[in-house]
Amino acid sequence: MIQVKRSYLLMALIASILALSTTAFAENKDDAVASINGVSISKTLLEQNVKLAISRGQKDSPELRLTLKEDLINRELLSQESVKEGLDKSADTKLMLDQARRNILVDVMLNDYFNKHPVSEADIKAEYDKQVASVGNDAQQYKISHIVLATESEAKDVLAKAKKGDAFGQLAKQYSIDNAGNNEGAVDWVLPTQIVPELSNVMVNLAKGTIAISPIQTSTGWHIIKLDDKRAFKAPTFDEAKNNVKVGLIMKKQAEYVMKLRESAKIFD
């Protein structure tokens, strides 16, 4: 069964919206795990938070349940104080609450949709086979490093330093505006189809260990690229690729469902 993940913040918003309503969380005292100034927090709400925590890798335990219960109590106190101060009446708050409600409804709708239209193991395997076949037997993978600069003149200056022998990784660390979490500009193994054509068209013609002769402009800036290595493409096993393929299929199904809704809706820009 496919479960669309909810963030902890989203669950907190659910709690906040319920806290701002005039209805108590629990229908009766037996269903309550706590009462704050006459407002009860239900076992059901606590269990929802427990399930969410477990889905995020935490283990069910008395300590976890106590922590979540205390968090719900604290949130209820803050919600009550917000109402007391009249903050729930402001236009900004109403807008945020309305958006939170919409986000919750979207989350619930998608969860229901994927329960009724699950991505099967057969679907995942078929998509995996299709993707592997589309790559071809003679495909090459490339490992590059890059430095991204804001202007062409800056890129030419840094490229000149690289050609003089300055360490490429150190130049990336010092000058690149897009290290993507890697201070030395290294990029993981990629196929030509996985990066923009402006870069891939140059990359495939570089010899191992060489740097492109001039900076390359893309929508993100001016790139200096170096080919660190290349190898024949080796497709990941089905088990290795399964989760990524599944996520891709879910995103595709979701996009198709939204498009179907748009086609039958009256939308005016």
N, C-alpha and C positions, 0 to 999 in steps of 0.2 A: 504493500500500500504506500503510495506516495504521500508524504507529508510535507507541505510547504512550510519552511522554517519561519518562526516568528522571533523577532528580537525581544530581548528583555525589556527594552524601552517600550515596545508596543504593548506588552503585558502590563507595564506600569501605567500606560495611558488608559487601558481598559479599567484598571483599578481606580484611576483618577476620575474617569467619567462616571463610573458607578458611585463613587463617593460623593460626587456633586449632585446626584439625583436624590429625590426624596424617599426612595425605597431603600430599605435596609438590605444588606447583602444576604442575610440569612432570613428564610421565611419563618423559622421558629428558633427558639433558644437552643434546642437540641442539635441544630445544624450549625451553630456558631462556634468558632474557635476563639473568638474574642469579641468584646463589646467596648466601643470607644465613644463615650458621651452619648450612649443610646443607639449608636449605629453598630450593627453586628457585621462581622466578617465571616463568611460562610466557609465550611469545609471544602465545598466545591471550588471556590476561588483559590484556596490554599493548594488543593490538589492540582489545579491547572498550573500553578507556579512550580510545583514539584516536578510535574511532567516536563515542563519547559526546561528546568534546570538539568534534568536527566538527559534530555535530548541534546544539551550542550556539553555533555560529558561528565557531569557531576554524579555522584553516587547518592542514592536515597539513604538517608540516615536521620536519626533524631536531631542531630546537630543542624543538618541542612533544613529540616522542617522548622526548627526553632528560629533559625536565621531568617527564613522566608516569612514566617509568621510575624516576627518583629519588624521586618521591612514593611509588611502590609499595615501594621499598626502605625508605624511612623508616617507612612504615606497618607493614611486616613486622617491622622492628626494635622498634617500639613494641608490636606484638602479642606478640612473643616476650617482651619485658620484662614485659608484663602477665601472661602465663602464669607467668613466673618468680616474680613477686610473689604469685601465687595469686589474682589479681583475677578470673580466669575462673571461680572456684569460688563467688563470692558470689551470693546470691539475686538481687540487683539486676542483675548482669551476665547471669546466665542468663535473666532475664526480658527484658532488652533484646535479647539474641541471638535469643531465641525470637520476639520481635516483629519483629526485622529479617528473620528467615527468612520469616515470614508475609508481610511487605511485599514481599519479593522474589518469592515465589510468586504473590501477587496481581498484581504487575507483569507477570510472565511469562505468567500466565493471560490477562490482558486483552490483552496484545500478541498472543498466539496467537488469541484470539477475534476481534479486529479484522482480523487477517490473513485469517481464514476468512470473516468477515462484514464486508467493507469498506463504508465509506460512499462510494457512487459519485457521480460528477458529476451524474448524473440525479437522485439522491436530494437532493443539495444544491440543485439548481435547482428541484425541486418544492417543497421546504420554503421556499425564498426566495419563490417565487410565492405560496405560501399565506400567508406572513407579510405580504407587501405588500398582498395582497387584503384581509386581515383589518383593516388599518388604515383603509381607506376613502379616498375621494377628497377629502373635506372635512375631514380631520384637521388639527389645529393642533399645532405644536410650541411649547414655552415655554422661555424662558431665565430662570432665577430665581437670586437670591442668598438665602442663609438664615443665620440665627444660631441656634445651639442652646444652650439653657441647661438647667441641671439642675432648677431649680424654677420654678414659675409666677411667684413674686414677683420673682425675678431677671430673668425674661423681660419682665415688665411694666416694670421699671426701665429695661432697655436699650431697649425699645420707645419709652418716653417720650423717651429721648435721641434716638432716630432721628426721632421726630415733631418735635422741636425743631430739627432740621436737622443733627445730627451725621452725618458721612459713614458710610453703611451699611457700606462695606468696612472702615473703621477700627474700627467697633464689633465687626464679626465677628472681626477680627484680635485685638482686645483681650479679648473676652468669650466667643466661641463655644468650646464644648467639643468640637465636631466639625467641624473645618475640612477634613477629608478631603484633606489635602495642599495645600489652597488657603487661604492666610491671610486672604483677603478674602471667603470664603464663597460664591464663585461656583460655580454648578452648570452643567454642559453642557446643551445642548438636550435636552429630554425630551418624550415624549408623556405625556398624563395617565395612561395605563395603566402607565407605567414607575416611578411613585412611589406611595407609600401613599395611599389614598383621603382620609385626613384632610387631606393637603396638596393633593392634586390638585383636590379639590372647592372649595377656596378659590382656588387658583391660577387656574383657568379663568374666575373671575369678577372678577379684578383687571384694572384698566386699566394700560397700560404706564407704568412708572415709579412705581407706587404700592405702598404697604406694607399688608399685611393689618392690619385694625384691632385685632386681639387675637392673643396667642400661641396656637399650636395644639399640643396635646399628642399625641405619638406614643410608641411604645415606647422611642424613643431619647432623649426629652427634650421640652422645650418649644421650639417653633420660631417664629421671626419670619421671615416670607418677604416678599420684594420681587420683583415682576415686572419684569425688566429689558427684555424684548422678547418678541415672539411672531411667528410666521410660519406660512404654509401648509406642511404637511408635504411634504417632498420625499424620496422613498424613495432610499436609496443604490443605486448600480448593483450588478449582480450581482457584478462583480469586487471592488467595495469591501466588500460584505457577505459574500462567499464564506467567508472564514476563520471569521468568527463563527458563521455558520450551520452550518458543518461541525463546529465545537466543540460547538455545541448538540445536533446530531444524535448525536455520539459520546456525550455525557453521557446523552442520552435512551436510546440503545441499551444503554449500560452499566447504567442504572437498571432497564430492562426485563429484562436478563439476570440481574441480582441478584435481582429480584423472582421470576423464574421459579425460581431456585435455592432461594429461601426457601419457595416454595409446595410444593416437593417434599422439603424437609428437615424433620427432627424437631427443633423448637426449643422449649425449655422455659425460661421466664424465672424 
